[in-house]
Amino acid sequence: MTGFQDDGPRRRRDAGGESGDRAVRARLLGLTPRVRGAGALVAAGVLLGAAGTVGQALALARLLGDTFTGRGPTAAAVAWVAVAVAARGLAGWLRAAAAQRAAAGIKLELRTRLLRAAARRSGYDAHDRRAGEVSTLLTRGLDALDPYLVGYLPQILVAALVPPAVLAAMLLHDPLGATILLVTLPLIPVFGALVGLHTRDATARQWAALAQLGGHFLDALRGLPTLRTFGRAEAQEDIVAGVADSHRRATMRTLRITFLSTLVLDTVATLSLALIAVPVGLRLLHGSLDLTTALTVLLLAPEAYLPLRALGSQFHAGTEGTATAREAFALLDGEGGNAEGTGAAGTACVTGAAKCPEGPVRIRFENVTVRLPGRPRPVLHQVSFTVEPGERVALTGPSGAGKSTLLAVLLGLVRPDEGRVLVGGRDLASLDLDAWRRRIGWVPQRPYLFDRGVADNIRLGDPDATDDDVVRAARAAAAHDFVAALPDGYATRLGARGTGLSAGQRQRIALARAFLRDAPLVLLDEPTAGLDADSESAVLAAGERLMTGRTVLVVAHRARLLDGADRRLDVRDGAVREREVAR
């Protein structure tokens, strides 16, 4: 096992830029209608904060000026200072609360769409992403949106509104100070942009390293039994440690740039403030400027630079959030399909999808061609055949010939590159695929059992089934006896992938799911593969009961699965040929 290389982050980084960042930001904020209301509250908080900032500086300068000149503080001046301070506090709370609400809504919507896209993807998808990278994106990756949405984006609005308000107030009190502020103020975003270019590249490298770490660690964890069998488990420790160290170095490089940007921006702001403060002090000493005006300028000037310094210090959060959002949208658009339509594999229900035909249906493959990544020739090429209602068809042929791909096409997990599948005379691609799959009893070669109770695993076939329905399905699948012997019976919690059950027992749980669904179409993908003689006999007997009276397609390697088949289709070299069934 080796670490994987993914040049996707680099491509997306190179194709990004400011216009790309704006597009990602606009799409992110348009994910859910709830963001609009929260955005309005954020804007209101920023406006209130700008007014509070200017008002606090003016009121505090008046209060201090009256105090130091001997006139003494007035109740009105104290009240204005209190009102301004309260306004700034309220504005900060409103802005943060609204931004948190918007961030929660955006993350929920993104996670929902990403999970749907992951559910639609299959192993046949040429653009399928590593599970570790997707897991990283769904957990640690989307959490990076919090500082971006709560801190960086509102701070952009603050930086756009507060400095002009401060500049306007200074212009009314001291035109010279306002002129110096106008000249020095652009220096901060200029220096911030220069440092930010390096930050964007470093953040992209950091994300790539994190995705590589997550993908490799998950691969190693899944393959641990194989690694231990071949004595390579300890060797993986060094590989994982090396990948983790690469991520550490990338993170430290990014943090160094972040600290450097803070130093640069603080230095520029400090020097700019000095350019304003020194002339104010000199004019105050010469008597050409009164104390209240001088205090007004000295209190307002830092407030103009502060939003830009804060924006610069949060630029790392901005680049990381943009990189995360870009990865999420790339996964939704280019690899899993968008959240509303069909993806590369065509597994989503399209808008306005046709209803599935009722009752037993005639299934027809018309010139179906399927190409898979890494295969120079099509797995299926111009395949045409028909399955009549109630017919039992056996699919035979060597491993890798395309039998499972045929079933995947019928399940809607793979969209043909050419040709179509007709179900009751309707194109499968136009149907509501969720409704279509509810009409299919699916028993794969290696069924997946979840880390839940036995009854919950069986109830996957019909979530609304009662306990009695579950028991009847288990009896029909010859699973009741061994389930009842478990410590907690049907409530016994299984480990991930059905840990604690034999292969034959897991297969009978899958058959129980199909019995519970009671679908008119049954697809079985070599259900007896890898079973001992006793388990095979039990599964075959239960499978025969399941197939009775239904339309069946069964992938068969063993002769016993051919018993009772009406037709035999041999899949070989991408073609399907009719073979005679021995009677």
N, C-alpha and C positions, 0 to 999 in steps of 0.2 A: 504494500500500500504506500502510496506517495501523496504528498501534498498536491493540491490542484492549483493550476494557474488560471486566472480569469482576467482577461484584458478588458472586460466590460467596464469597470470603474474608470480605467484610463480613457477608453473611448468616450464615455459619458463626460469625463472631466474635460477632455479636449473639445468636445462639442458643446460645452456649457457656455461660460461667459455671462456677462451681465444680462443680455437679452434672454438667455436660457434661464437664468435665475429668476427673472421677472415672470417668465412663463410658468415656471414651477410654483412660484409664490402665488400667482393668480389662480392656478388650478387647485392648489392646496386650500386656499381660502374659499374656493367655490365647491368644496366637497359636500357640504351639508348646509341647508338653509339656516340652521341655528347659528351659524357663524355670523350672519348678517346682523342679527340683533346684538350679539356680543361685540361685534366690531363697532357698532354705533355707540355702545357703552364705553368701549376703549377710547374712541375719539372724543366722547364727552368728558371722560376723565382727563385726557391730555389737554383739552381746551381749558378745563377748570384748573388743572395744574399750572398751565402757562399763566393764567390770570392770577393765581395764587402766588406764583413765583415773583412776578412783577409787583403785585400788590404788597407782598411781604417786604421786598427790598425798599419800596417807597415809604411804607409805613414805619419800618424799622429805622430808616435813615432820618425821617422826621422826628421820631421819638428820641433817638440818640442826639440829634442836632439840638433839639429843644433842651435836652438834659444838660449837655456840655456847655451850652451858651447861657445857662442860668435861668431860662424861662420855666424849666421843670416839665416833666411829662404830664400831658393832659389825659383825661379819661378817654377822650375820643381816639387819641393816638394809640393808647394801650388796646382799646377795643379793636381798632383796625388791624393791629399786629396779630391779635388773637384770632380774628376772623380769617386773615390771610393764612396763618399757620394751620387753622382747622380746614380751610379749603384745600391746601396742599395735601394734608393728611387724608382727607376724604377722596381727593382725586387719585392719590396713590392706591388707596384701597379699592376704589371702583375700577381702576385700570387693571390691577392685578387680578381681582375677582373675575372680571369679564374675560380677560385673556386666559385664565385658567379654565373657565367654562368652554371657551372656544377651542382650546387645546384638547380638552377631554373629548369634545364632540368630533374633532378632526381625527384624533387617534382612534377612537371607536369606529368611525366610518372606514378609515384606512385598514384597520385590522380585520374588520368584517369583509371588506372586499378582497384583501389578500388571502384570507382563509378560504373564501369562495373560489378564488383563482387557484389556490393550492388543491382544493377538492376537485376542481375540474381538470387539473393537469393529470397526465398519466405518464407511465414510463415510455410511451411511444412518441411523446412530444419532442420534436427535434430541438426545441428551445428550453427543455426542462432544466431548471436550476437545481443546484445542489441543495439537499434538504437542510444542511447545516447553515448555508447562507440565508435561506428563507427563514429558518428558526431564529437566526441572529437578527434579521430584519424585524421580525414580529415582536421580539422581546427588547433587547438592548438597543436595536436600531431605532425603532419608533419612539423609544423613551428620549432619544436625543432631540425630538421635536419639542419637548417641554421648554428648555431654555430658548429655543428658536422662536416658538410661538408666544411664550409668556414674557420673555425678556427682549429678544432682538427685534422682532417686528414692531411691538409697541414703541420701542426706543427709537426706531426710524421715524415714527410719527412725532415723538417728542423732539427729536433733533430737527425736524422740519418746521415745527411751530414755535418752540421756545426761543431759539436764538433770534429770529426776526422780531418777536415781541419785545425781547430785551433790547435789541438794537433800536427799535422805534422809541422805547422809553428813554434810552440814553440820548438819542438824537434831540429829544425835547429838552433835556437838562444840560447836556454838554456835547455840542457838535464835534469838538476835537476828539474827545474820548470815543465817540461813536465812529468817527472816521478811522481811528486806529483799530477799533474792534472790527470794522468792516474789512480792513486790509489783512488783519492777522487771522480772522476767523476761518477763511478757506484753507489755511495751512494744515489744520488738523485733518480734514477729510482727505487732502492730498497725500499727506504722509500715511494716513490710515489705509488708503487705497494701495499705496506702494507695498506696504507690509502685507496687506490683505491678499495680494496676488500670490505670495509665497504661502500664506495660510491656506488658501484654497487647494493648492497642489498637495501640501502636506496632509490636509484633512482627507483628500481622496486616497492618498497612500495609506493613511491610517485605517480608513474604512475597508480597503482591499485586504489589508493584513488581518483585520478583525474577521472579515468574512472567510478568509482562508483558514484562520484558526478554528472558527466554528465548524466549517465543513470538514476539515481534517479530523478534528476531535470526534465528531459524530460518526464519521466513517470508521475510525479506529474502534470506537465503542461498539458499533454494530458488528464489526468483524472480529471482536475479541475472541470468541470461541475458536475461529479459524486461526487467528494469530497464535493462540496458546497451543493449538494442535501442532502447528509447524514450528513452535519454539521461537516465535518472533514478537511475543508480547513485550518483552523488556526492551527490544530494539525500538519499538514504537515510542517508548518513553523519551528517548533522545530526540526523535523526530518531532513529537508534540512540543517538547521543551524548546526546540529550535524555532518552530513556528510561533510559539508564545513569545519568545525573545524578539522575534522580528516585529511582532505587534507592539511589544514594550518599547523598542527603539523608535518605531514610527510615532507612538504616542508621545514619547519624550521630545522628539523633534518638533512635533506640533505645539507642545506646551512651551518649548523654548521660544518659538516664534510668537506665541501669545504673550509671554512675559516681555519679549522685546517690543512688541507693539505697544504694550502699556507704558513701558519706559519712554519710548519715542513720543507718544502722545502727551504724556505728563510733562515731559521736557518742553515740548512746543507750547503747551498751554501755559506753563509757568513763565516762560520767556515772554509770551504774548501778554500775560497779565502784568508783567513788570513794565512793558512798554506803555501800558495804560496808567499804572499806579505811579510811576516816577513823575511824569508830567503833572498828574493831579496833585501830588505832594508839593512839587515846586510852585505851582500856581496857588496852592493853599497858603504856602509860606509867604508868597509875595502879596497876598491879599486879593488876587484877581479872581478867586473862587471861594464861595462861602462854604462853611462846614457841611451843611445839609446836602448841598449838591455834590461835594466831594464824597461824602458817605454814600450817596445814592449811586454814583458811578462805581465806587469800590465794591459795593454790595451787588450791583447788577452784573458787572463784568464777569465774575466767576460763573454766574448762572448761565451765561451765553456759551461758555466753553464746556461746562459740565455735561450737557447732553451729548455733545460730540465725543468727548472722552469716554463716556459710558458706552456709546455706540461702538467706538473702536475696541474697547475691552471686551465687548460681546460679539465681536466679529467672528471669533472662532465658533461660537454657538451658531451664528448665522450660516457659516460655511458647512458645518457638520449637519445642521438641520436641512439645508438645501441638498447636500449630498444624499442624505437619508431619503428625503422626499423623491429625489430623482431616481434612486434605486427602486423605490416602491412603485412609482409610476412606470418605470421601465419593465418591471415584473408584470404589472397589470396590462400594459399595452402590448409589449413585444413578446411576452412569454406565456402569460396566462390568459390573455384576452382582457379587454376592458371589463369593468364591473357590470356593464349593462348588456353587452353583446356577446358574441361568440369569440373564442380565442383561436389560437393556431390549431388546437385539437378539435375545435368546434363542439365543445361539450356543454356550452351554456344554453339555457332556454332563450330563444330569440324573442324579441318583443313581438307580440301578436302571433305567437306560435299557434299552429293548428292543434285542435284537440286530437287525442289519440283515438283511432277507431275502436269501437266496442266489440267484444266477443272475440272468438278465434279469428286470426287474420292470416292472409297469405303473405309470405315474405319472399321478395325477389331481389337478388343481387344482379345489377345490370352493369356489365363492363367495369367492375370495381378494380381500381389500381391504387395500391398503397405503397409509398416509399418511406423507409425508415432511415434515420441518420446512421452513417457508417456502413451502409449496405450499398454496394455498387449497383445492384439490380433490385427492382421492386420486389417486395415480399409477396405481394399479390399483383397479378398482371391480367387485366381484362377478364376478371372472374365473373361468370354469370351462372346462376342456378336458381331454382325455386324450391321453397319449402311450403307444402300445402298444410292447411290447418289439421291438427291432430296427427301429423306425420312425425315419425321418429327417424332422424338422420344422424348417422355416425360419420364423424370426420376423422380420417386416418392419414398417416403420412409420417415421415421422419421428423425428429425434433428440429425446431427452427424453420419448418416449412411454411408456417403462417396460419396454423389452425387457431391458435389463441388470438391472433390478429383478427381473424374472421369474427370471432366472438366479440372482440373489443369494438369492431365496427358496428356490429348489431346492438351493442350496449350504448353506442353513442360516445364511446371514449376516444374513438379515432375517426376523423373525417376523411373519407377517400380523397386522394389527390385527383382521381378521375372517376367518372361513373357515379352511380347512386344506388341507394337501397330503398326499395318500396315496401311499405308496411300497409297492407290493406289498400294498395293503390296510391298511397300518399308517400311523398319523399320524406325519409326519416329526418333529413336536415331541417324540415319545416315544422316538425312536431315539437310539442312540449316534452323535452327529454325527461324531466322529472316524472311526469305522468307516464311516459313510456316505460321507464325503468320500474315503476311500480307494478307493471304487468309482466315482469320477468322474475323468475326464480333463478338466482345465480349461485352456483356452487363452484368456486375456483379450486385449483389444484392445491393451493396452500392458503386456506382461509385464515383471515386475521381475526383473532379474538382480543377484545379490549380488556383493560385492567378494571373490570367491573364484575358484578355477579353473573352467574350462569344464566339466570332468567333474563337479565338485561342484555346479554349477548344474543340470546335467542330472539328476544323482542325486537332486535334490529330489523327483522323481517316485517314486523307490524308494530309500530310504537304504541298503538292503541289496544293491543291484545290484552286480554285478562290473564290472570294466573292459570286458570283452567285451560285457556287456549294454548298457553306455553307448554303445559304438561302434555296436552294431546299431541302437539307438534313433536315434542321430545319422544313420546311413545312411538309415533309413526316413524321417526328417524332412528329407532333402536338406541336412544340415548338416555331414556328415563332411568334404567337400572343403575348405570354407573353414576348418573347425576344424583340419584337418591342416596347413593352410598357415600357421597362426599360429606365432609364434616358438617356443613350447614345446608346440604341439599341444594336447591335452586338458588339460595342466597349466597352460596360459597363464592367468594371473590377470587377470580382467576388472576394470575400474573399477566404481565404484558405478553402478547402473542400467545396466550393460553398456557403459560408456564404451569406445569403440574398435570397436564393432560397429555395423553399419547397422541400420535398423529391420527390414529383411527378415531379416537374420541373427539378430537378437534373437527374432523371431517363430518362426524355425525351431528355436531353442534351446527355446522354449516347447513347440513341437510334439514335440520329442524327449522332453521331460519326460512329455508325455501318452502317447507310445509306450511309454516305460519303465514307466509305471504300468499299462498294458494293462488299463484299466478298461472295464466293459461299458457305461458311460454317458459320453458325450462332450459337453461344453458348449463352444461356440466363440462368442466375442463379437467379431464383425466382424474376423476375423484378418487381412484384407488391407487394412485401413484405412491410408492414407498410404503405401502401397508403390508403387514404380515397376513397370513392366510385367514386367520380368524377375523381380523378387522376388515379384510377385503370382503369376506362373505357377508358380514353384517352391513357394510356400506352398500354392497350390491343389492341385497334384499331391500334395504330402505330406499335405495335409488330406484328400484323397479316400482315400488309403490308410488314414489313421487312422479315418475314418468307416465304412469297409467292415465290415459284420458287427456294428455296434454301434448302440445307441440314441443318437440324436443330436438335440440342439437347437442350432441355429446362428443367430446374429443376422446377418442379411444385408441390406446396403444395395445391393451390386452384384449384377447379374443372374447372373454366373457362379457365385455361391454358391448360387443357387436350383437349379442343375442337379443333377438326381438327388434332389431333395427329394420325399418322398412327400406331404407336406402343407405348406401355407403358412398361417400364422396372422398376421393383420395386427393390430398393436397400435396403438391410436389412441384418444385421449381417455379413457384408463383402461379401455377395453374391448378384448376380443380377439375377432376375427371370422375365420371360416374363409374363405379365398380359394382360388380355383381355381389349380392349378399348371399353367403352360404346358408342354406336351409337345412 
